[in-house]
Amino acid sequence: MGWYREHVVPRLVDVACGTKNTVASRERVCDGLSGDVVEIGFGSGLNTPYYPPAVRSVAAVEPADLAWRLAQPRVQASPVPIRRVGLDGEALPLADGSVDAALSTWTMCTIPHLDAALAELRRVLRPGGTLHFVEHGLAPDASVRRWQRRLEPVQKRVAGGCHLTREIVGSITAAGFTLAAVDSFYDDGVPRFFAALSLGVAVSPGPVSGP
Ligand SMILES: C[S@@+](CC[C@H](N)C(=O)[O-])C[C@H]1O[C@@H](n2cnc3c(N)ncnc32)[C@H](O)[C@@H]1O
């Protein structure tokens, strides 16, 4: 991890993702979480105030040490036990079928190999376990998409590898999840190239069986 990504991006993310317009989406996406949860791209812990009481534990996966340090006041204040179990959503140090739910917020844009991370989530979720997500991605409108394609190279450099044009819902279903609910909308108060959100819940059929 380079100096900029290690020392600057986590602070930028803490501010940019901590604005009050994200609160309603965080509340919505955390609704219904229960049991043992894995959160990929934990960042500075901005979802912790919205974990429902039914959450028993959270296994946090976050590569940036600074983000984990920034998260500490929120981690300590949370009634839910939270431990950092790993650094990479593409290689989760969790047993097959060992978690009840997974949470990903504004993270699938950044993980280098999203298909690998989704396969890992499917592996660690019990059959019927749920993936709760709110993510930005490819916009529905052609004019916004044009800007997204123009700006993506800059965005990737400035924002730690963040892609603007990923088809998040298509990637989730391609990984074998079934959508239980999805809402796609533009987030208010954010430039549209960054504001095309998909918020939903997808159900895992369990790990892929066989060789
Ligand atoms: C835009 S931030 C979102 C942070 C947090 N989820 C939130 O909602 O505030 C993306 C996060 O994904 C993390 N990340 C990047 N690559 C990752 C990977 N391979 N596995 C897990 N997390 C990753 C980054 O360090 C960063 O904390």
The ligand as a Gaussian input file, in Angstrom:
#p B3LYP/6-31G(d) Opt

LIG

0 1
 C      -14.956000       4.375000       0.246000
 S      -14.347000       3.474000       1.597000
 C      -15.839000       3.023000       2.472000
 C      -15.617000       2.784000       3.927000
 C      -16.841000       2.340000       4.748000
 N      -17.401000       1.120000       4.249000
 C      -17.894000       3.407000       4.811000
 O      -19.028000       3.165000       4.406000
 O      -17.596000       4.496000       5.292000
 C      -13.799000       1.919000       0.905000
 C      -13.125000       1.041000       1.947000
 O      -12.753000      -0.209000       1.347000
 C      -11.491000      -0.568000       1.847000
 N      -10.861000      -1.553000       0.945000
 C      -10.058000      -1.337000      -0.130000
 N       -9.658000      -2.499000      -0.656000
 C      -10.216000      -3.482000       0.096000
 C      -10.165000      -4.898000       0.058000
 N       -9.462000      -5.556000      -0.886000
 N      -10.854000      -5.584000       0.986000
 C      -11.577000      -4.942000       1.941000
 N      -11.679000      -3.596000       2.023000
 C      -11.006000      -2.881000       1.113000
 C      -10.738000       0.756000       1.933000
 O       -9.602000       0.695000       2.759000
 C      -11.842000       1.656000       2.482000
 O      -11.879000       1.637000       3.890000

